[in-house]
Amino acid sequence: MTGEPIPPEHLDELTAAMADLTSVLDAEPGEAEILDAVCAEAVRVIPGADMASITAIRDGEPTTAAFTDDRAVEIDRVQYAAGEGPCLRAAETGEVVRLPLATAGAVWPEFTGHARRLGVGSYLAAPLRVDDRLAGALNLFGYGDHGFAETDSRLLRLYTTIVSFGLRTTRRYHQARQRAGDLETAMRSRAVIEQAKGILMAVHRISAEDAMKRLIAESQHTNVKLRDVAARFVAELSTTDARA
């Protein structure tokens, strides 16, 4: 990393912001709440940032997935409608886009004009790539015409790198938990089906294949899932045995 060092106080703020963001992730909120927190902490971390938004590219179409101010959404929509702008460039190229709006008019006139009407004078965007479900850019807006500093670009790049890793890790954890839950459900389903088959085989003196066919036929006839048919059969038999 070259250029002027990031001031220690900014790194301290980044550390505190990441600790707060980790607390949010530990609470296992929904995706919208997580991304809102990412935006809020970005405004806290980057000097000169007054608003933030996250552009998500889904099926080739950009949308604003989170924001701290409605004006940020308006500015994003102007870029989406025009098919060009700093947030789209950051998402497409993987590079940080930093500029005062005074120098952006010739390149993105619609974006620049609308941003200025809403009081925004500076813009900073960094790519935010988590996985196939979330890829886009984290966008920062400043009311001043400072254009952000080079250290701000590097600090935002560091922030998005940490955030991307954290979100990716969190998603993998939840996916692993979901797979474990699905496996447990499948094992319970298989167990009750095997139990129902065993009972049918013993009562009717039939093969395992014929017992399975009876369960499948009942499932199709009643339009009830096979595991539910088996569970109901076992439960009814257990109730009958208890009464006897």
C-alpha positions as CSV (number, residue, x, y, z in Angstrom):
1,M,0.0,0.0,0.0
2,T,1.5,3.3,-1.1
3,G,0.8,6.9,-0.4
4,E,0.2,8.8,2.8
5,P,-0.4,6.5,5.8
6,I,-4.0,6.2,7.1
7,P,-4.1,8.3,10.4
8,P,-4.2,6.1,13.5
9,E,-7.4,7.7,14.7
10,H,-9.1,6.6,11.5
11,L,-7.9,3.1,12.0
12,D,-9.2,3.2,15.6
13,E,-12.6,4.3,14.3
14,L,-12.5,1.5,11.8
15,T,-11.8,-1.0,14.6
16,A,-14.7,0.3,16.7
17,A,-17.0,0.2,13.7
18,M,-16.1,-3.4,12.9
19,A,-16.7,-4.4,16.5
20,D,-20.2,-2.9,16.3
21,L,-20.9,-4.5,13.0
22,T,-19.8,-7.9,14.4
23,S,-22.3,-7.4,17.2
24,V,-25.0,-6.9,14.6
25,L,-24.0,-10.1,12.8
26,D,-23.9,-12.1,16.0
27,A,-27.6,-11.2,16.5
28,E,-28.3,-13.0,13.2
29,P,-30.6,-10.3,11.6
30,G,-31.9,-10.4,8.1
31,E,-29.9,-9.2,5.1
32,A,-31.6,-5.8,4.9
33,E,-30.6,-5.0,8.5
34,I,-27.1,-6.2,8.0
35,L,-26.6,-4.0,4.9
36,D,-28.2,-1.0,6.6
37,A,-25.6,-1.4,9.4
38,V,-22.8,-1.7,6.8
39,C,-23.9,1.7,5.4
40,A,-24.2,3.4,8.8
41,E,-20.8,2.2,9.9
42,A,-19.2,3.4,6.6
43,V,-20.5,6.9,7.2
44,R,-18.9,6.7,10.6
45,V,-15.6,5.4,9.4
46,I,-14.9,7.6,6.4
47,P,-14.2,11.3,7.1
48,G,-16.4,13.6,4.9
49,A,-19.1,11.0,4.3
50,D,-22.6,12.2,5.0
51,M,-24.7,9.5,3.3
52,A,-24.2,6.0,2.1
53,S,-25.9,3.4,-0.1
54,I,-25.2,-0.1,-1.4
55,T,-25.7,-0.9,-5.1
56,A,-26.4,-4.5,-5.7
57,I,-26.2,-6.0,-9.2
58,R,-28.7,-8.9,-9.5
59,D,-29.3,-10.6,-12.8
60,G,-27.5,-7.7,-14.5
61,E,-29.8,-5.1,-13.0
62,P,-28.6,-2.6,-10.4
63,T,-30.8,-1.8,-7.4
64,T,-30.1,0.0,-4.1
65,A,-30.1,-2.7,-1.4
66,A,-29.4,-0.3,1.6
67,F,-29.1,3.4,2.3
68,T,-28.8,5.9,5.1
69,D,-30.7,8.7,3.4
70,D,-33.5,8.8,0.8
71,R,-31.4,11.3,-1.3
72,A,-28.8,8.6,-1.8
73,V,-31.4,6.4,-3.4
74,E,-32.5,9.2,-5.7
75,I,-28.9,9.8,-6.9
76,D,-28.4,6.0,-7.4
77,R,-31.6,5.8,-9.5
78,V,-30.4,8.6,-11.8
79,Q,-27.3,6.5,-12.5
80,Y,-29.3,3.3,-13.0
81,A,-31.6,5.1,-15.5
82,A,-28.7,6.5,-17.4
83,G,-26.8,3.2,-17.3
84,E,-23.7,4.9,-16.2
85,G,-22.2,6.6,-13.2
86,P,-19.5,6.2,-10.5
87,C,-21.4,3.4,-8.5
88,L,-21.8,1.4,-11.7
89,R,-18.2,1.9,-12.7
90,A,-16.9,0.8,-9.3
91,A,-19.1,-2.3,-9.5
92,E,-18.0,-3.2,-13.0
93,T,-14.3,-2.4,-12.8
94,G,-13.6,-3.4,-9.2
95,E,-11.8,-0.1,-8.7
96,V,-12.5,2.7,-6.2
97,V,-14.0,5.8,-7.9
98,R,-13.3,9.1,-6.1
99,L,-14.2,12.5,-7.3
100,P,-15.6,16.0,-6.5
101,L,-18.7,16.5,-8.6
102,A,-17.2,19.6,-10.1
103,T,-15.0,17.4,-12.2
104,A,-17.6,14.8,-13.0
105,G,-20.0,16.9,-15.1
106,A,-18.4,16.2,-18.4
107,V,-18.4,12.4,-17.8
108,W,-21.8,11.9,-16.0
109,P,-23.8,15.1,-16.5
110,E,-27.2,13.6,-15.4
111,F,-25.7,12.2,-12.2
112,T,-23.7,15.3,-11.5
113,G,-26.7,17.7,-12.0
114,H,-29.0,15.7,-9.8
115,A,-26.5,15.2,-7.1
116,R,-25.8,18.9,-6.9
117,R,-29.5,19.7,-6.7
118,L,-29.6,17.4,-3.6
119,G,-26.6,19.2,-2.0
120,V,-24.0,16.6,-2.7
121,G,-20.6,17.8,-3.8
122,S,-18.3,14.7,-3.4
123,Y,-18.6,11.1,-4.2
124,L,-16.6,7.9,-3.3
125,A,-17.5,4.4,-4.3
126,A,-15.8,1.1,-3.8
127,P,-16.6,-2.4,-5.1
128,L,-18.4,-4.7,-2.7
129,R,-18.3,-8.3,-3.7
130,V,-19.5,-10.9,-1.3
131,D,-20.6,-13.8,-3.4
132,D,-22.9,-14.7,-6.3
133,R,-25.9,-13.3,-4.4
134,L,-24.4,-9.9,-3.5
135,A,-22.0,-8.0,-5.8
136,G,-22.0,-4.3,-6.4
137,A,-20.6,-1.2,-4.7
138,L,-20.6,0.8,-1.5
139,N,-21.3,4.4,-2.3
140,L,-20.5,7.4,-0.1
141,F,-21.8,11.0,-0.6
142,G,-20.3,14.2,0.9
143,Y,-22.0,17.6,1.1
144,G,-18.7,19.4,0.7
145,D,-16.8,19.8,-2.5
146,H,-13.6,18.1,-1.1
147,G,-13.8,15.1,-3.4
148,F,-12.6,12.9,-0.5
149,A,-8.9,12.2,0.0
150,E,-6.7,9.4,-1.2
151,T,-6.5,8.1,2.4
152,D,-10.3,8.0,2.4
153,S,-10.2,5.8,-0.7
154,R,-7.7,3.4,0.9
155,L,-9.7,3.4,4.2
156,L,-12.9,2.6,2.3
157,R,-11.1,-0.2,0.4
158,L,-9.9,-1.7,3.7
159,Y,-13.4,-1.4,5.2
160,T,-15.1,-3.1,2.2
161,T,-12.5,-5.9,2.2
162,I,-13.2,-6.6,5.9
163,V,-17.0,-6.3,5.4
164,S,-16.9,-8.6,2.4
165,F,-15.0,-11.2,4.3
166,G,-17.3,-10.9,7.3
167,L,-20.5,-11.2,5.3
168,R,-19.1,-14.1,3.3
169,T,-18.1,-16.0,6.4
170,T,-21.5,-15.3,8.0
171,R,-23.3,-16.6,4.9
172,R,-21.2,-19.7,4.8
173,Y,-22.0,-20.4,8.5
174,H,-25.7,-20.0,7.9
175,Q,-25.6,-22.2,4.8
176,A,-23.7,-24.9,6.8
177,R,-26.3,-24.7,9.6
178,Q,-29.1,-24.9,7.0
179,R,-27.5,-28.0,5.4
180,A,-27.1,-29.6,8.8
181,G,-30.8,-28.9,9.6
182,D,-31.9,-30.3,6.3
183,L,-29.8,-33.4,6.8
184,E,-31.3,-33.9,10.3
185,T,-34.8,-33.5,8.9
186,A,-34.0,-36.0,6.1
187,M,-32.7,-38.5,8.6
188,R,-35.8,-38.1,10.8
189,S,-38.0,-38.6,7.7
190,R,-36.1,-41.7,6.7
191,A,-36.3,-43.1,10.2
192,V,-40.1,-42.7,10.4
193,I,-40.5,-44.1,6.9
194,E,-38.4,-47.2,7.7
195,Q,-40.4,-47.6,10.9
196,A,-43.7,-47.5,9.0
197,K,-42.3,-50.0,6.4
198,G,-41.3,-52.4,9.2
199,I,-44.7,-52.3,10.7
200,L,-46.4,-53.0,7.4
201,M,-44.0,-55.8,6.7
202,A,-44.8,-57.5,10.0
203,V,-48.5,-57.0,10.0
204,H,-49.2,-57.9,6.4
205,R,-46.2,-60.3,5.9
206,I,-45.1,-58.4,2.8
207,S,-41.7,-57.4,1.4
208,A,-40.0,-54.1,2.0
209,E,-40.7,-53.1,-1.6
210,D,-44.4,-53.8,-1.2
211,A,-44.5,-51.9,2.0
212,M,-42.9,-48.9,0.4
213,K,-45.4,-49.1,-2.5
214,R,-48.3,-49.0,0.0
215,L,-46.9,-45.9,1.6
216,I,-46.3,-44.2,-1.8
217,A,-49.8,-45.1,-3.0
218,E,-51.4,-43.6,0.2
219,S,-49.2,-40.5,-0.3
220,Q,-50.4,-40.1,-3.8
221,H,-54.0,-40.8,-3.0
222,T,-54.2,-38.3,-0.1
223,N,-51.8,-35.8,-1.6
224,V,-49.8,-35.9,1.6
225,K,-46.0,-36.0,1.7
226,L,-44.6,-39.5,2.2
227,R,-42.9,-38.8,5.5
228,D,-46.1,-37.3,6.9
229,V,-48.1,-40.4,5.7
230,A,-45.5,-42.6,7.5
231,A,-45.5,-40.5,10.7
232,R,-49.3,-40.5,10.8
233,F,-49.4,-44.2,10.3
234,V,-46.9,-44.9,13.1
235,A,-48.7,-42.4,15.4
236,E,-52.1,-44.0,14.8
237,L,-50.7,-47.5,15.4
238,S,-49.0,-46.3,18.6
239,T,-52.3,-44.8,19.8
240,T,-54.2,-48.0,19.0
241,D,-51.6,-50.1,20.9
242,A,-51.8,-47.8,23.9
243,R,-55.6,-48.2,24.0
244,A,-55.3,-51.9,23.7
